[in-house]
Amino acid sequence: MSDRNPCADLPDRTLLATLVGTEQADALLARANGRLWPVLCEAQRMPYTVTQGLPPSTLAAAIELVKRMLVSEAESRSVLTSPDAVRNYLKLELGQRPVEAFVCLMLDAQHHLIAAVELFRGTIDQTSVYPREVVRAVLECHAKALICVHNHPSGTAEPSQADIMLTQALKSALATIDVPVLDHLIVAGPEVLSMAEHGQI
């Protein structure tokens, strides 16, 4: 007996239809030109209403379950050994946001996730981040290491000069309490860029 998920070979339309009905699935895919990522983004913003006995937010509930599963993996394993779980969670959590948000992934000594804390929210192209508030949040969570994350609603994941300067300021501030900044991730739609991997940490 195969352990392969029987849904793996089904087309996007069929899978969506099982959650929101055929009419709603067709409408979502039509608005997204057949691409799945915009559908998932729109689904998370749907109000809870009932159409033909099916709540359109069923898809949003399924996405939330996936996010919680990914968080659970990051809590039980080092984020350094399960980077895909972290990145996939961030894509779903921040990739569709219309404004910038700054999130800290608080880690314990084994680099397991303690909490994902959203500290600041801004406009479509900037967020004011205060290092002293980051230090305070780290101390409150008893974190031993940190990964900074913010999104670029513009859709471009490349770090700006301001992003690089902010990262250095956060590293300096957190060094005073012996908490390393392991990475600064930038989320742009379905893309996640690691500043550490690009030598910018």
mmCIF file of the C-alpha atoms, coordinates in Angstrom:
data_MODEL
# 
_entry.id   MODEL 
# 
loop_
_atom_site.group_PDB 
_atom_site.id 
_atom_site.type_symbol 
_atom_site.label_atom_id 
_atom_site.label_alt_id 
_atom_site.label_comp_id 
_atom_site.label_asym_id 
_atom_site.label_entity_id 
_atom_site.label_seq_id 
_atom_site.pdbx_PDB_ins_code 
_atom_site.Cartn_x 
_atom_site.Cartn_y 
_atom_site.Cartn_z 
_atom_site.occupancy 
_atom_site.B_iso_or_equiv 
_atom_site.pdbx_formal_charge 
_atom_site.auth_seq_id 
_atom_site.auth_comp_id 
_atom_site.auth_asym_id 
_atom_site.auth_atom_id 
_atom_site.pdbx_PDB_model_num 
ATOM 1   C CA . MET A 1 1   ? 0.000   0.000  0.000   1.00 0.00 ? 1   MET A CA 1 
ATOM 2   C CA . SER A 1 2   ? 1.459   3.364  -1.028  1.00 0.00 ? 2   SER A CA 1 
ATOM 3   C CA . ASP A 1 3   ? 2.071   6.032  1.626   1.00 0.00 ? 3   ASP A CA 1 
ATOM 4   C CA . ARG A 1 4   ? 1.744   8.746  -1.012  1.00 0.00 ? 4   ARG A CA 1 
ATOM 5   C CA . ASN A 1 5   ? -0.948  11.324 -0.314  1.00 0.00 ? 5   ASN A CA 1 
ATOM 6   C CA . PRO A 1 6   ? -3.848  10.552 -2.705  1.00 0.00 ? 6   PRO A CA 1 
ATOM 7   C CA . CYS A 1 7   ? -4.369  14.300 -3.136  1.00 0.00 ? 7   CYS A CA 1 
ATOM 8   C CA . ALA A 1 8   ? -0.857  14.831 -4.504  1.00 0.00 ? 8   ALA A CA 1 
ATOM 9   C CA . ASP A 1 9   ? -1.858  14.254 -8.125  1.00 0.00 ? 9   ASP A CA 1 
ATOM 10  C CA . LEU A 1 10  ? -5.050  16.315 -8.042  1.00 0.00 ? 10  LEU A CA 1 
ATOM 11  C CA . PRO A 1 11  ? -5.083  19.672 -9.874  1.00 0.00 ? 11  PRO A CA 1 
ATOM 12  C CA . ASP A 1 12  ? -5.255  22.927 -7.909  1.00 0.00 ? 12  ASP A CA 1 
ATOM 13  C CA . ARG A 1 13  ? -8.866  23.516 -8.992  1.00 0.00 ? 13  ARG A CA 1 
ATOM 14  C CA . THR A 1 14  ? -10.020 20.168 -7.594  1.00 0.00 ? 14  THR A CA 1 
ATOM 15  C CA . LEU A 1 15  ? -8.282  20.692 -4.264  1.00 0.00 ? 15  LEU A CA 1 
ATOM 16  C CA . LEU A 1 16  ? -9.689  24.197 -3.921  1.00 0.00 ? 16  LEU A CA 1 
ATOM 17  C CA . ALA A 1 17  ? -13.159 22.972 -4.831  1.00 0.00 ? 17  ALA A CA 1 
ATOM 18  C CA . THR A 1 18  ? -13.114 20.457 -1.975  1.00 0.00 ? 18  THR A CA 1 
ATOM 19  C CA . LEU A 1 19  ? -12.628 23.374 0.430   1.00 0.00 ? 19  LEU A CA 1 
ATOM 20  C CA . VAL A 1 20  ? -14.726 26.183 -1.022  1.00 0.00 ? 20  VAL A CA 1 
ATOM 21  C CA . GLY A 1 21  ? -16.864 24.624 -3.743  1.00 0.00 ? 21  GLY A CA 1 
ATOM 22  C CA . THR A 1 22  ? -16.420 24.610 -7.517  1.00 0.00 ? 22  THR A CA 1 
ATOM 23  C CA . GLU A 1 23  ? -17.892 28.054 -8.154  1.00 0.00 ? 23  GLU A CA 1 
ATOM 24  C CA . GLN A 1 24  ? -15.707 29.746 -5.552  1.00 0.00 ? 24  GLN A CA 1 
ATOM 25  C CA . ALA A 1 25  ? -12.591 27.837 -6.702  1.00 0.00 ? 25  ALA A CA 1 
ATOM 26  C CA . ASP A 1 26  ? -13.130 28.906 -10.304 1.00 0.00 ? 26  ASP A CA 1 
ATOM 27  C CA . ALA A 1 27  ? -13.647 32.531 -9.230  1.00 0.00 ? 27  ALA A CA 1 
ATOM 28  C CA . LEU A 1 28  ? -10.496 32.568 -7.109  1.00 0.00 ? 28  LEU A CA 1 
ATOM 29  C CA . LEU A 1 29  ? -8.345  31.024 -9.838  1.00 0.00 ? 29  LEU A CA 1 
ATOM 30  C CA . ALA A 1 30  ? -9.778  33.344 -12.481 1.00 0.00 ? 30  ALA A CA 1 
ATOM 31  C CA . ARG A 1 31  ? -8.871  36.429 -10.441 1.00 0.00 ? 31  ARG A CA 1 
ATOM 32  C CA . ALA A 1 32  ? -5.371  35.021 -9.874  1.00 0.00 ? 32  ALA A CA 1 
ATOM 33  C CA . ASN A 1 33  ? -4.801  34.061 -13.550 1.00 0.00 ? 33  ASN A CA 1 
ATOM 34  C CA . GLY A 1 34  ? -4.586  30.424 -12.488 1.00 0.00 ? 34  GLY A CA 1 
ATOM 35  C CA . ARG A 1 35  ? -1.715  30.999 -10.033 1.00 0.00 ? 35  ARG A CA 1 
ATOM 36  C CA . LEU A 1 36  ? -2.025  29.462 -6.588  1.00 0.00 ? 36  LEU A CA 1 
ATOM 37  C CA . TRP A 1 37  ? -0.036  31.966 -4.510  1.00 0.00 ? 37  TRP A CA 1 
ATOM 38  C CA . PRO A 1 38  ? -2.428  34.920 -5.042  1.00 0.00 ? 38  PRO A CA 1 
ATOM 39  C CA . VAL A 1 39  ? -5.337  32.587 -4.247  1.00 0.00 ? 39  VAL A CA 1 
ATOM 40  C CA . LEU A 1 40  ? -3.808  31.697 -0.876  1.00 0.00 ? 40  LEU A CA 1 
ATOM 41  C CA . CYS A 1 41  ? -3.146  35.367 -0.154  1.00 0.00 ? 41  CYS A CA 1 
ATOM 42  C CA . GLU A 1 42  ? -6.713  36.371 -0.960  1.00 0.00 ? 42  GLU A CA 1 
ATOM 43  C CA . ALA A 1 43  ? -8.145  33.469 1.010   1.00 0.00 ? 43  ALA A CA 1 
ATOM 44  C CA . GLN A 1 44  ? -6.505  34.692 4.210   1.00 0.00 ? 44  GLN A CA 1 
ATOM 45  C CA . ARG A 1 45  ? -8.320  38.019 3.894   1.00 0.00 ? 45  ARG A CA 1 
ATOM 46  C CA . MET A 1 46  ? -11.772 36.538 3.247   1.00 0.00 ? 46  MET A CA 1 
ATOM 47  C CA . PRO A 1 47  ? -14.490 37.436 5.746   1.00 0.00 ? 47  PRO A CA 1 
ATOM 48  C CA . TYR A 1 48  ? -16.366 34.592 7.349   1.00 0.00 ? 48  TYR A CA 1 
ATOM 49  C CA . THR A 1 49  ? -19.593 34.340 5.351   1.00 0.00 ? 49  THR A CA 1 
ATOM 50  C CA . VAL A 1 50  ? -21.617 31.408 4.212   1.00 0.00 ? 50  VAL A CA 1 
ATOM 51  C CA . THR A 1 51  ? -22.212 30.844 0.498   1.00 0.00 ? 51  THR A CA 1 
ATOM 52  C CA . GLN A 1 52  ? -24.342 27.884 -0.530  1.00 0.00 ? 52  GLN A CA 1 
ATOM 53  C CA . GLY A 1 53  ? -23.700 26.283 2.846   1.00 0.00 ? 53  GLY A CA 1 
ATOM 54  C CA . LEU A 1 54  ? -19.899 26.507 2.547   1.00 0.00 ? 54  LEU A CA 1 
ATOM 55  C CA . PRO A 1 55  ? -17.861 29.152 4.416   1.00 0.00 ? 55  PRO A CA 1 
ATOM 56  C CA . PRO A 1 56  ? -15.312 30.776 2.068   1.00 0.00 ? 56  PRO A CA 1 
ATOM 57  C CA . SER A 1 57  ? -13.003 30.984 5.087   1.00 0.00 ? 57  SER A CA 1 
ATOM 58  C CA . THR A 1 58  ? -12.595 27.183 4.998   1.00 0.00 ? 58  THR A CA 1 
ATOM 59  C CA . LEU A 1 59  ? -9.500  27.738 2.871   1.00 0.00 ? 59  LEU A CA 1 
ATOM 60  C CA . ALA A 1 60  ? -8.195  30.329 5.324   1.00 0.00 ? 60  ALA A CA 1 
ATOM 61  C CA . ALA A 1 61  ? -8.692  27.789 8.130   1.00 0.00 ? 61  ALA A CA 1 
ATOM 62  C CA . ALA A 1 62  ? -6.707  25.192 6.177   1.00 0.00 ? 62  ALA A CA 1 
ATOM 63  C CA . ILE A 1 63  ? -3.882  27.698 5.654   1.00 0.00 ? 63  ILE A CA 1 
ATOM 64  C CA . GLU A 1 64  ? -3.879  28.544 9.351   1.00 0.00 ? 64  GLU A CA 1 
ATOM 65  C CA . LEU A 1 65  ? -3.560  24.846 10.208  1.00 0.00 ? 65  LEU A CA 1 
ATOM 66  C CA . VAL A 1 66  ? -0.556  24.585 7.884   1.00 0.00 ? 66  VAL A CA 1 
ATOM 67  C CA . LYS A 1 67  ? 1.043   27.631 9.549   1.00 0.00 ? 67  LYS A CA 1 
ATOM 68  C CA . ARG A 1 68  ? 0.548   26.094 12.977  1.00 0.00 ? 68  ARG A CA 1 
ATOM 69  C CA . MET A 1 69  ? 2.045   22.813 11.800  1.00 0.00 ? 69  MET A CA 1 
ATOM 70  C CA . LEU A 1 70  ? 5.142   24.680 10.552  1.00 0.00 ? 70  LEU A CA 1 
ATOM 71  C CA . VAL A 1 71  ? 5.440   26.591 13.827  1.00 0.00 ? 71  VAL A CA 1 
ATOM 72  C CA . SER A 1 72  ? 5.182   23.315 15.738  1.00 0.00 ? 72  SER A CA 1 
ATOM 73  C CA . GLU A 1 73  ? 8.077   21.915 13.713  1.00 0.00 ? 73  GLU A CA 1 
ATOM 74  C CA . ALA A 1 74  ? 10.193  25.008 14.443  1.00 0.00 ? 74  ALA A CA 1 
ATOM 75  C CA . GLU A 1 75  ? 9.388   24.665 18.149  1.00 0.00 ? 75  GLU A CA 1 
ATOM 76  C CA . SER A 1 76  ? 10.437  21.017 18.288  1.00 0.00 ? 76  SER A CA 1 
ATOM 77  C CA . ARG A 1 77  ? 13.593  21.272 16.147  1.00 0.00 ? 77  ARG A CA 1 
ATOM 78  C CA . SER A 1 78  ? 16.403  23.757 15.670  1.00 0.00 ? 78  SER A CA 1 
ATOM 79  C CA . VAL A 1 79  ? 15.401  26.361 13.114  1.00 0.00 ? 79  VAL A CA 1 
ATOM 80  C CA . LEU A 1 80  ? 18.868  25.915 11.634  1.00 0.00 ? 80  LEU A CA 1 
ATOM 81  C CA . THR A 1 81  ? 18.070  22.296 10.784  1.00 0.00 ? 81  THR A CA 1 
ATOM 82  C CA . SER A 1 82  ? 14.511  23.002 9.627   1.00 0.00 ? 82  SER A CA 1 
ATOM 83  C CA . PRO A 1 83  ? 14.856  26.220 7.606   1.00 0.00 ? 83  PRO A CA 1 
ATOM 84  C CA . ASP A 1 84  ? 12.168  25.213 5.106   1.00 0.00 ? 84  ASP A CA 1 
ATOM 85  C CA . ALA A 1 85  ? 9.528   25.083 7.831   1.00 0.00 ? 85  ALA A CA 1 
ATOM 86  C CA . VAL A 1 86  ? 10.486  28.572 8.990   1.00 0.00 ? 86  VAL A CA 1 
ATOM 87  C CA . ARG A 1 87  ? 10.531  30.026 5.487   1.00 0.00 ? 87  ARG A CA 1 
ATOM 88  C CA . ASN A 1 88  ? 7.234   28.428 4.503   1.00 0.00 ? 88  ASN A CA 1 
ATOM 89  C CA . TYR A 1 89  ? 5.609   29.766 7.654   1.00 0.00 ? 89  TYR A CA 1 
ATOM 90  C CA . LEU A 1 90  ? 6.918   33.268 6.923   1.00 0.00 ? 90  LEU A CA 1 
ATOM 91  C CA . LYS A 1 91  ? 5.681   33.160 3.337   1.00 0.00 ? 91  LYS A CA 1 
ATOM 92  C CA . LEU A 1 92  ? 2.174   32.386 4.557   1.00 0.00 ? 92  LEU A CA 1 
ATOM 93  C CA . GLU A 1 93  ? 2.292   34.791 7.486   1.00 0.00 ? 93  GLU A CA 1 
ATOM 94  C CA . LEU A 1 94  ? 3.940   37.831 5.861   1.00 0.00 ? 94  LEU A CA 1 
ATOM 95  C CA . GLY A 1 95  ? 4.028   37.237 2.118   1.00 0.00 ? 95  GLY A CA 1 
ATOM 96  C CA . GLN A 1 96  ? 0.564   38.683 1.496   1.00 0.00 ? 96  GLN A CA 1 
ATOM 97  C CA . ARG A 1 97  ? 0.700   41.631 3.917   1.00 0.00 ? 97  ARG A CA 1 
ATOM 98  C CA . PRO A 1 98  ? -0.123  44.977 2.237   1.00 0.00 ? 98  PRO A CA 1 
ATOM 99  C CA . VAL A 1 99  ? 2.129   46.928 4.649   1.00 0.00 ? 99  VAL A CA 1 
ATOM 100 C CA . GLU A 1 100 ? 5.561   46.282 6.136   1.00 0.00 ? 100 GLU A CA 1 
ATOM 101 C CA . ALA A 1 101 ? 5.778   44.394 9.413   1.00 0.00 ? 101 ALA A CA 1 
ATOM 102 C CA . PHE A 1 102 ? 8.806   43.582 11.552  1.00 0.00 ? 102 PHE A CA 1 
ATOM 103 C CA . VAL A 1 103 ? 8.812   40.228 13.340  1.00 0.00 ? 103 VAL A CA 1 
ATOM 104 C CA . CYS A 1 104 ? 11.317  38.683 15.713  1.00 0.00 ? 104 CYS A CA 1 
ATOM 105 C CA . LEU A 1 105 ? 11.729  34.919 15.873  1.00 0.00 ? 105 LEU A CA 1 
ATOM 106 C CA . MET A 1 106 ? 12.711  34.358 19.491  1.00 0.00 ? 106 MET A CA 1 
ATOM 107 C CA . LEU A 1 107 ? 14.899  31.292 19.926  1.00 0.00 ? 107 LEU A CA 1 
ATOM 108 C CA . ASP A 1 108 ? 16.106  29.289 22.924  1.00 0.00 ? 108 ASP A CA 1 
ATOM 109 C CA . ALA A 1 109 ? 19.673  28.055 23.462  1.00 0.00 ? 109 ALA A CA 1 
ATOM 110 C CA . GLN A 1 110 ? 19.072  25.097 21.108  1.00 0.00 ? 110 GLN A CA 1 
ATOM 111 C CA . HIS A 1 111 ? 17.613  27.465 18.493  1.00 0.00 ? 111 HIS A CA 1 
ATOM 112 C CA . HIS A 1 112 ? 14.093  26.120 18.911  1.00 0.00 ? 112 HIS A CA 1 
ATOM 113 C CA . LEU A 1 113 ? 11.379  28.675 18.315  1.00 0.00 ? 113 LEU A CA 1 
ATOM 114 C CA . ILE A 1 114 ? 9.985   30.225 21.496  1.00 0.00 ? 114 ILE A CA 1 
ATOM 115 C CA . ALA A 1 115 ? 7.690   32.692 19.764  1.00 0.00 ? 115 ALA A CA 1 
ATOM 116 C CA . ALA A 1 116 ? 7.236   34.745 16.618  1.00 0.00 ? 116 ALA A CA 1 
ATOM 117 C CA . VAL A 1 117 ? 6.611   38.276 17.887  1.00 0.00 ? 117 VAL A CA 1 
ATOM 118 C CA . GLU A 1 118 ? 5.423   41.083 15.638  1.00 0.00 ? 118 GLU A CA 1 
ATOM 119 C CA . LEU A 1 119 ? 6.886   44.247 17.145  1.00 0.00 ? 119 LEU A CA 1 
ATOM 120 C CA . PHE A 1 120 ? 6.343   46.937 14.536  1.00 0.00 ? 120 PHE A CA 1 
ATOM 121 C CA . ARG A 1 121 ? 4.041   47.666 11.624  1.00 0.00 ? 121 ARG A CA 1 
ATOM 122 C CA . GLY A 1 122 ? 4.445   50.451 9.092   1.00 0.00 ? 122 GLY A CA 1 
ATOM 123 C CA . THR A 1 123 ? 3.406   51.540 5.636   1.00 0.00 ? 123 THR A CA 1 
ATOM 124 C CA . ILE A 1 124 ? 3.686   49.953 2.219   1.00 0.00 ? 124 ILE A CA 1 
ATOM 125 C CA . ASP A 1 125 ? 7.389   50.771 1.986   1.00 0.00 ? 125 ASP A CA 1 
ATOM 126 C CA . GLN A 1 126 ? 8.795   51.381 5.466   1.00 0.00 ? 126 GLN A CA 1 
ATOM 127 C CA . THR A 1 127 ? 8.619   50.440 9.136   1.00 0.00 ? 127 THR A CA 1 
ATOM 128 C CA . SER A 1 128 ? 10.196  52.256 12.069  1.00 0.00 ? 128 SER A CA 1 
ATOM 129 C CA . VAL A 1 129 ? 12.125  49.760 14.199  1.00 0.00 ? 129 VAL A CA 1 
ATOM 130 C CA . TYR A 1 130 ? 13.534  50.705 17.606  1.00 0.00 ? 130 TYR A CA 1 
ATOM 131 C CA . PRO A 1 131 ? 16.428  48.508 18.825  1.00 0.00 ? 131 PRO A CA 1 
ATOM 132 C CA . ARG A 1 132 ? 15.657  49.203 22.495  1.00 0.00 ? 132 ARG A CA 1 
ATOM 133 C CA . GLU A 1 133 ? 12.154  47.742 22.031  1.00 0.00 ? 133 GLU A CA 1 
ATOM 134 C CA . VAL A 1 134 ? 13.658  44.674 20.376  1.00 0.00 ? 134 VAL A CA 1 
ATOM 135 C CA . VAL A 1 135 ? 16.030  44.242 23.339  1.00 0.00 ? 135 VAL A CA 1 
ATOM 136 C CA . ARG A 1 136 ? 13.098  44.567 25.756  1.00 0.00 ? 136 ARG A CA 1 
ATOM 137 C CA . ALA A 1 137 ? 11.072  41.938 23.866  1.00 0.00 ? 137 ALA A CA 1 
ATOM 138 C CA . VAL A 1 138 ? 14.037  39.551 23.785  1.00 0.00 ? 138 VAL A CA 1 
ATOM 139 C CA . LEU A 1 139 ? 14.477  39.862 27.552  1.00 0.00 ? 139 LEU A CA 1 
ATOM 140 C CA . GLU A 1 140 ? 10.750  39.317 28.154  1.00 0.00 ? 140 GLU A CA 1 
ATOM 141 C CA . CYS A 1 141 ? 10.854  36.109 26.084  1.00 0.00 ? 141 CYS A CA 1 
ATOM 142 C CA . HIS A 1 142 ? 14.118  34.952 27.712  1.00 0.00 ? 142 HIS A CA 1 
ATOM 143 C CA . ALA A 1 143 ? 15.435  34.391 24.193  1.00 0.00 ? 143 ALA A CA 1 
ATOM 144 C CA . LYS A 1 144 ? 19.028  33.288 23.670  1.00 0.00 ? 144 LYS A CA 1 
ATOM 145 C CA . ALA A 1 145 ? 19.199  34.067 19.943  1.00 0.00 ? 145 ALA A CA 1 
ATOM 146 C CA . LEU A 1 146 ? 17.163  35.980 17.396  1.00 0.00 ? 146 LEU A CA 1 
ATOM 147 C CA . ILE A 1 147 ? 16.173  35.976 13.753  1.00 0.00 ? 147 ILE A CA 1 
ATOM 148 C CA . CYS A 1 148 ? 14.781  39.264 12.451  1.00 0.00 ? 148 CYS A CA 1 
ATOM 149 C CA . VAL A 1 149 ? 12.165  39.228 9.711   1.00 0.00 ? 149 VAL A CA 1 
ATOM 150 C CA . HIS A 1 150 ? 10.352  41.866 7.736   1.00 0.00 ? 150 HIS A CA 1 
ATOM 151 C CA . ASN A 1 151 ? 8.359   41.896 4.536   1.00 0.00 ? 151 ASN A CA 1 
ATOM 152 C CA . HIS A 1 152 ? 8.581   43.973 1.367   1.00 0.00 ? 152 HIS A CA 1 
ATOM 153 C CA . PRO A 1 153 ? 5.041   44.452 -0.009  1.00 0.00 ? 153 PRO A CA 1 
ATOM 154 C CA . SER A 1 154 ? 6.656   45.822 -3.185  1.00 0.00 ? 154 SER A CA 1 
ATOM 155 C CA . GLY A 1 155 ? 7.531   42.245 -4.122  1.00 0.00 ? 155 GLY A CA 1 
ATOM 156 C CA . THR A 1 156 ? 11.306  42.771 -4.236  1.00 0.00 ? 156 THR A CA 1 
ATOM 157 C CA . ALA A 1 157 ? 13.274  40.858 -1.626  1.00 0.00 ? 157 ALA A CA 1 
ATOM 158 C CA . GLU A 1 158 ? 16.601  42.656 -2.049  1.00 0.00 ? 158 GLU A CA 1 
ATOM 159 C CA . PRO A 1 159 ? 17.665  44.429 1.172   1.00 0.00 ? 159 PRO A CA 1 
ATOM 160 C CA . SER A 1 160 ? 17.914  48.209 1.083   1.00 0.00 ? 160 SER A CA 1 
ATOM 161 C CA . GLN A 1 161 ? 20.793  50.145 2.610   1.00 0.00 ? 161 GLN A CA 1 
ATOM 162 C CA . ALA A 1 162 ? 18.420  50.984 5.462   1.00 0.00 ? 162 ALA A CA 1 
ATOM 163 C CA . ASP A 1 163 ? 17.812  47.244 6.034   1.00 0.00 ? 163 ASP A CA 1 
ATOM 164 C CA . ILE A 1 164 ? 21.562  46.606 6.246   1.00 0.00 ? 164 ILE A CA 1 
ATOM 165 C CA . MET A 1 165 ? 22.109  49.519 8.655   1.00 0.00 ? 165 MET A CA 1 
ATOM 166 C CA . LEU A 1 166 ? 19.189  48.383 10.825  1.00 0.00 ? 166 LEU A CA 1 
ATOM 167 C CA . THR A 1 167 ? 20.616  44.876 11.037  1.00 0.00 ? 167 THR A CA 1 
ATOM 168 C CA . GLN A 1 168 ? 23.966  46.215 12.226  1.00 0.00 ? 168 GLN A CA 1 
ATOM 169 C CA . ALA A 1 169 ? 22.241  48.435 14.809  1.00 0.00 ? 169 ALA A CA 1 
ATOM 170 C CA . LEU A 1 170 ? 20.256  45.459 16.122  1.00 0.00 ? 170 LEU A CA 1 
ATOM 171 C CA . LYS A 1 171 ? 23.362  43.299 16.296  1.00 0.00 ? 171 LYS A CA 1 
ATOM 172 C CA . SER A 1 172 ? 25.141  45.976 18.337  1.00 0.00 ? 172 SER A CA 1 
ATOM 173 C CA . ALA A 1 173 ? 22.192  46.492 20.677  1.00 0.00 ? 173 ALA A CA 1 
ATOM 174 C CA . LEU A 1 174 ? 21.668  42.777 21.281  1.00 0.00 ? 174 LEU A CA 1 
ATOM 175 C CA . ALA A 1 175 ? 25.387  42.146 21.769  1.00 0.00 ? 175 ALA A CA 1 
ATOM 176 C CA . THR A 1 176 ? 25.079  44.106 25.021  1.00 0.00 ? 176 THR A CA 1 
ATOM 177 C CA . ILE A 1 177 ? 22.924  41.274 26.408  1.00 0.00 ? 177 ILE A CA 1 
ATOM 178 C CA . ASP A 1 178 ? 24.867  38.489 24.646  1.00 0.00 ? 178 ASP A CA 1 
ATOM 179 C CA . VAL A 1 179 ? 22.071  37.572 22.243  1.00 0.00 ? 179 VAL A CA 1 
ATOM 180 C CA . PRO A 1 180 ? 23.259  36.936 18.679  1.00 0.00 ? 180 PRO A CA 1 
ATOM 181 C CA . VAL A 1 181 ? 21.269  37.929 15.599  1.00 0.00 ? 181 VAL A CA 1 
ATOM 182 C CA . LEU A 1 182 ? 21.507  34.762 13.489  1.00 0.00 ? 182 LEU A CA 1 
ATOM 183 C CA . ASP A 1 183 ? 19.847  36.168 10.380  1.00 0.00 ? 183 ASP A CA 1 
ATOM 184 C CA . HIS A 1 184 ? 17.625  38.856 8.933   1.00 0.00 ? 184 HIS A CA 1 
ATOM 185 C CA . LEU A 1 185 ? 15.061  37.463 6.515   1.00 0.00 ? 185 LEU A CA 1 
ATOM 186 C CA . ILE A 1 186 ? 13.163  39.523 3.974   1.00 0.00 ? 186 ILE A CA 1 
ATOM 187 C CA . VAL A 1 187 ? 9.850   38.172 2.712   1.00 0.00 ? 187 VAL A CA 1 
ATOM 188 C CA . ALA A 1 188 ? 8.496   39.326 -0.632  1.00 0.00 ? 188 ALA A CA 1 
ATOM 189 C CA . GLY A 1 189 ? 5.465   37.315 -1.734  1.00 0.00 ? 189 GLY A CA 1 
ATOM 190 C CA . PRO A 1 190 ? 6.588   33.694 -2.081  1.00 0.00 ? 190 PRO A CA 1 
ATOM 191 C CA . GLU A 1 191 ? 10.285  34.630 -1.877  1.00 0.00 ? 191 GLU A CA 1 
ATOM 192 C CA . VAL A 1 192 ? 12.386  34.711 1.297   1.00 0.00 ? 192 VAL A CA 1 
ATOM 193 C CA . LEU A 1 193 ? 15.880  36.213 1.188   1.00 0.00 ? 193 LEU A CA 1 
ATOM 194 C CA . SER A 1 194 ? 18.457  35.484 3.884   1.00 0.00 ? 194 SER A CA 1 
ATOM 195 C CA . MET A 1 195 ? 20.840  38.357 4.525   1.00 0.00 ? 195 MET A CA 1 
ATOM 196 C CA . ALA A 1 196 ? 23.190  35.940 6.291   1.00 0.00 ? 196 ALA A CA 1 
ATOM 197 C CA . GLU A 1 197 ? 23.416  33.764 3.195   1.00 0.00 ? 197 GLU A CA 1 
ATOM 198 C CA . HIS A 1 198 ? 24.300  36.872 1.190   1.00 0.00 ? 198 HIS A CA 1 
ATOM 199 C CA . GLY A 1 199 ? 27.049  37.915 3.607   1.00 0.00 ? 199 GLY A CA 1 
ATOM 200 C CA . GLN A 1 200 ? 25.118  40.942 4.862   1.00 0.00 ? 200 GLN A CA 1 
ATOM 201 C CA . ILE A 1 201 ? 25.036  40.003 8.559   1.00 0.00 ? 201 ILE A CA 1 
# 
